[in-house]
């Protein structure tokens, strides 16, 4: 199985779990997604979102976002930071 397919499935299932009110499942799936793509800044931003929405952890979200390094030429990710 390709990593991209696994990442897509984890993202999709986390979103469905969150929409279905299963925050614990959404958080677990997002954590697994982060393990599969740890260098992907977009995935790391999803982890920040999960801390807010799934774990109700704004302090952890602020710490996580501060640790994300975004390439200077990626204006889209720099807007999120």
CNS distance restraints for C-alpha pairs under 8 A (distance, minus, plus):
assign (resid   1 and name CA) (resid   5 and name CA) 6.95 0.50 0.50
assign (resid   1 and name CA) (resid   6 and name CA) 7.18 0.50 0.50
assign (resid   2 and name CA) (resid   6 and name CA) 6.48 0.50 0.50
assign (resid   3 and name CA) (resid   7 and name CA) 6.05 0.50 0.50
assign (resid   3 and name CA) (resid  36 and name CA) 7.40 0.50 0.50
assign (resid   4 and name CA) (resid   8 and name CA) 6.08 0.50 0.50
assign (resid   5 and name CA) (resid   9 and name CA) 6.15 0.50 0.50
assign (resid   6 and name CA) (resid  10 and name CA) 6.14 0.50 0.50
assign (resid   7 and name CA) (resid  11 and name CA) 6.14 0.50 0.50
assign (resid   7 and name CA) (resid  33 and name CA) 5.95 0.50 0.50
assign (resid   7 and name CA) (resid  36 and name CA) 6.96 0.50 0.50
assign (resid   7 and name CA) (resid  37 and name CA) 7.58 0.50 0.50
assign (resid   8 and name CA) (resid  12 and name CA) 6.11 0.50 0.50
assign (resid   9 and name CA) (resid  13 and name CA) 6.02 0.50 0.50
assign (resid  10 and name CA) (resid  14 and name CA) 5.97 0.50 0.50
assign (resid  10 and name CA) (resid  29 and name CA) 5.85 0.50 0.50
assign (resid  10 and name CA) (resid  30 and name CA) 6.97 0.50 0.50
assign (resid  10 and name CA) (resid  32 and name CA) 7.49 0.50 0.50
assign (resid  10 and name CA) (resid  33 and name CA) 5.92 0.50 0.50
assign (resid  11 and name CA) (resid  15 and name CA) 6.21 0.50 0.50
assign (resid  11 and name CA) (resid  29 and name CA) 7.46 0.50 0.50
assign (resid  11 and name CA) (resid  30 and name CA) 6.91 0.50 0.50
assign (resid  11 and name CA) (resid  33 and name CA) 6.95 0.50 0.50
assign (resid  12 and name CA) (resid  16 and name CA) 6.27 0.50 0.50
assign (resid  13 and name CA) (resid  17 and name CA) 6.02 0.50 0.50
assign (resid  13 and name CA) (resid  26 and name CA) 7.42 0.50 0.50
assign (resid  13 and name CA) (resid  29 and name CA) 7.26 0.50 0.50
assign (resid  14 and name CA) (resid  18 and name CA) 6.13 0.50 0.50
assign (resid  14 and name CA) (resid  25 and name CA) 6.99 0.50 0.50
assign (resid  14 and name CA) (resid  26 and name CA) 4.27 0.50 0.50
assign (resid  14 and name CA) (resid  27 and name CA) 7.21 0.50 0.50
assign (resid  14 and name CA) (resid  29 and name CA) 5.40 0.50 0.50
assign (resid  14 and name CA) (resid  30 and name CA) 6.16 0.50 0.50
assign (resid  15 and name CA) (resid  19 and name CA) 6.15 0.50 0.50
assign (resid  15 and name CA) (resid  26 and name CA) 6.73 0.50 0.50
assign (resid  16 and name CA) (resid  20 and name CA) 6.04 0.50 0.50
assign (resid  16 and name CA) (resid  26 and name CA) 7.81 0.50 0.50
assign (resid  17 and name CA) (resid  21 and name CA) 6.32 0.50 0.50
assign (resid  17 and name CA) (resid  22 and name CA) 4.97 0.50 0.50
assign (resid  17 and name CA) (resid  23 and name CA) 6.61 0.50 0.50
assign (resid  17 and name CA) (resid  25 and name CA) 6.14 0.50 0.50
assign (resid  17 and name CA) (resid  26 and name CA) 5.12 0.50 0.50
assign (resid  18 and name CA) (resid  22 and name CA) 5.42 0.50 0.50
assign (resid  18 and name CA) (resid  23 and name CA) 5.30 0.50 0.50
assign (resid  18 and name CA) (resid  25 and name CA) 7.70 0.50 0.50
assign (resid  18 and name CA) (resid  26 and name CA) 5.34 0.50 0.50
assign (resid  18 and name CA) (resid  54 and name CA) 7.45 0.50 0.50
assign (resid  22 and name CA) (resid  26 and name CA) 6.28 0.50 0.50
assign (resid  23 and name CA) (resid  27 and name CA) 6.04 0.50 0.50
assign (resid  23 and name CA) (resid  53 and name CA) 7.53 0.50 0.50
assign (resid  23 and name CA) (resid  54 and name CA) 4.68 0.50 0.50
assign (resid  23 and name CA) (resid  55 and name CA) 7.43 0.50 0.50
assign (resid  24 and name CA) (resid  28 and name CA) 6.21 0.50 0.50
assign (resid  24 and name CA) (resid  54 and name CA) 6.42 0.50 0.50
assign (resid  24 and name CA) (resid  55 and name CA) 7.68 0.50 0.50
assign (resid  25 and name CA) (resid  29 and name CA) 6.10 0.50 0.50
assign (resid  26 and name CA) (resid  30 and name CA) 6.09 0.50 0.50
assign (resid  26 and name CA) (resid  50 and name CA) 7.62 0.50 0.50
assign (resid  26 and name CA) (resid  54 and name CA) 6.64 0.50 0.50
assign (resid  27 and name CA) (resid  31 and name CA) 6.15 0.50 0.50
assign (resid  27 and name CA) (resid  50 and name CA) 5.92 0.50 0.50
assign (resid  27 and name CA) (resid  51 and name CA) 7.62 0.50 0.50
assign (resid  27 and name CA) (resid  54 and name CA) 5.48 0.50 0.50
assign (resid  27 and name CA) (resid  55 and name CA) 7.14 0.50 0.50
assign (resid  28 and name CA) (resid  32 and name CA) 6.34 0.50 0.50
assign (resid  29 and name CA) (resid  33 and name CA) 6.17 0.50 0.50
assign (resid  30 and name CA) (resid  34 and name CA) 6.22 0.50 0.50
assign (resid  30 and name CA) (resid  46 and name CA) 7.31 0.50 0.50
assign (resid  30 and name CA) (resid  47 and name CA) 6.30 0.50 0.50
assign (resid  30 and name CA) (resid  50 and name CA) 6.90 0.50 0.50
assign (resid  31 and name CA) (resid  35 and name CA) 6.37 0.50 0.50
assign (resid  31 and name CA) (resid  47 and name CA) 6.97 0.50 0.50
assign (resid  32 and name CA) (resid  36 and name CA) 6.33 0.50 0.50
assign (resid  33 and name CA) (resid  37 and name CA) 6.32 0.50 0.50
assign (resid  33 and name CA) (resid  43 and name CA) 7.26 0.50 0.50
assign (resid  34 and name CA) (resid  38 and name CA) 5.16 0.50 0.50
assign (resid  34 and name CA) (resid  43 and name CA) 6.13 0.50 0.50
assign (resid  34 and name CA) (resid  44 and name CA) 6.55 0.50 0.50
assign (resid  34 and name CA) (resid  47 and name CA) 6.93 0.50 0.50
assign (resid  37 and name CA) (resid  43 and name CA) 6.84 0.50 0.50
assign (resid  38 and name CA) (resid  43 and name CA) 7.39 0.50 0.50
assign (resid  38 and name CA) (resid  44 and name CA) 7.15 0.50 0.50
assign (resid  39 and name CA) (resid  44 and name CA) 7.87 0.50 0.50
assign (resid  40 and name CA) (resid  44 and name CA) 6.41 0.50 0.50
assign (resid  41 and name CA) (resid  45 and name CA) 6.26 0.50 0.50
assign (resid  41 and name CA) (resid  68 and name CA) 6.78 0.50 0.50
assign (resid  41 and name CA) (resid  69 and name CA) 7.30 0.50 0.50
assign (resid  41 and name CA) (resid  70 and name CA) 6.66 0.50 0.50
assign (resid  41 and name CA) (resid  77 and name CA) 7.75 0.50 0.50
assign (resid  42 and name CA) (resid  46 and name CA) 6.42 0.50 0.50
assign (resid  42 and name CA) (resid  77 and name CA) 7.42 0.50 0.50
assign (resid  43 and name CA) (resid  47 and name CA) 6.37 0.50 0.50
assign (resid  44 and name CA) (resid  48 and name CA) 6.48 0.50 0.50
assign (resid  44 and name CA) (resid  68 and name CA) 7.10 0.50 0.50
assign (resid  45 and name CA) (resid  49 and name CA) 6.32 0.50 0.50
assign (resid  45 and name CA) (resid  65 and name CA) 7.08 0.50 0.50
assign (resid  45 and name CA) (resid  68 and name CA) 7.96 0.50 0.50
assign (resid  46 and name CA) (resid  50 and name CA) 6.12 0.50 0.50
assign (resid  47 and name CA) (resid  51 and name CA) 6.30 0.50 0.50
assign (resid  48 and name CA) (resid  52 and name CA) 6.59 0.50 0.50
assign (resid  48 and name CA) (resid  60 and name CA) 7.93 0.50 0.50
assign (resid  48 and name CA) (resid  61 and name CA) 4.88 0.50 0.50
assign (resid  48 and name CA) (resid  62 and name CA) 7.73 0.50 0.50
assign (resid  48 and name CA) (resid  64 and name CA) 6.15 0.50 0.50
assign (resid  48 and name CA) (resid  65 and name CA) 6.35 0.50 0.50
assign (resid  49 and name CA) (resid  53 and name CA) 6.08 0.50 0.50
assign (resid  49 and name CA) (resid  61 and name CA) 7.26 0.50 0.50
assign (resid  50 and name CA) (resid  54 and name CA) 5.05 0.50 0.50
assign (resid  50 and name CA) (resid  55 and name CA) 6.72 0.50 0.50
assign (resid  51 and name CA) (resid  55 and name CA) 4.94 0.50 0.50
assign (resid  51 and name CA) (resid  56 and name CA) 6.07 0.50 0.50
assign (resid  51 and name CA) (resid  57 and name CA) 5.25 0.50 0.50
assign (resid  51 and name CA) (resid  58 and name CA) 6.82 0.50 0.50
assign (resid  51 and name CA) (resid  60 and name CA) 6.64 0.50 0.50
assign (resid  51 and name CA) (resid  61 and name CA) 5.48 0.50 0.50
assign (resid  52 and name CA) (resid  56 and name CA) 4.74 0.50 0.50
assign (resid  52 and name CA) (resid  57 and name CA) 5.27 0.50 0.50
assign (resid  52 and name CA) (resid  58 and name CA) 5.51 0.50 0.50
assign (resid  52 and name CA) (resid  61 and name CA) 6.29 0.50 0.50
assign (resid  57 and name CA) (resid  61 and name CA) 6.23 0.50 0.50
assign (resid  58 and name CA) (resid  62 and name CA) 6.21 0.50 0.50
assign (resid  59 and name CA) (resid  63 and name CA) 6.35 0.50 0.50
assign (resid  60 and name CA) (resid  64 and name CA) 6.05 0.50 0.50
assign (resid  61 and name CA) (resid  65 and name CA) 6.07 0.50 0.50
assign (resid  62 and name CA) (resid  66 and name CA) 6.16 0.50 0.50
assign (resid  63 and name CA) (resid  67 and name CA) 6.54 0.50 0.50
assign (resid  64 and name CA) (resid  68 and name CA) 6.73 0.50 0.50
assign (resid  65 and name CA) (resid  81 and name CA) 6.98 0.50 0.50
assign (resid  70 and name CA) (resid  74 and name CA) 7.11 0.50 0.50
assign (resid  70 and name CA) (resid  77 and name CA) 6.52 0.50 0.50
assign (resid  70 and name CA) (resid  78 and name CA) 6.41 0.50 0.50
assign (resid  70 and name CA) (resid  81 and name CA) 7.88 0.50 0.50
assign (resid  71 and name CA) (resid  78 and name CA) 7.85 0.50 0.50
assign (resid  72 and name CA) (resid  78 and name CA) 7.29 0.50 0.50
assign (resid  74 and name CA) (resid  78 and name CA) 6.21 0.50 0.50
assign (resid  75 and name CA) (resid  79 and name CA) 6.18 0.50 0.50
assign (resid  76 and name CA) (resid  80 and name CA) 6.83 0.50 0.50
assign (resid  77 and name CA) (resid  81 and name CA) 6.40 0.50 0.50
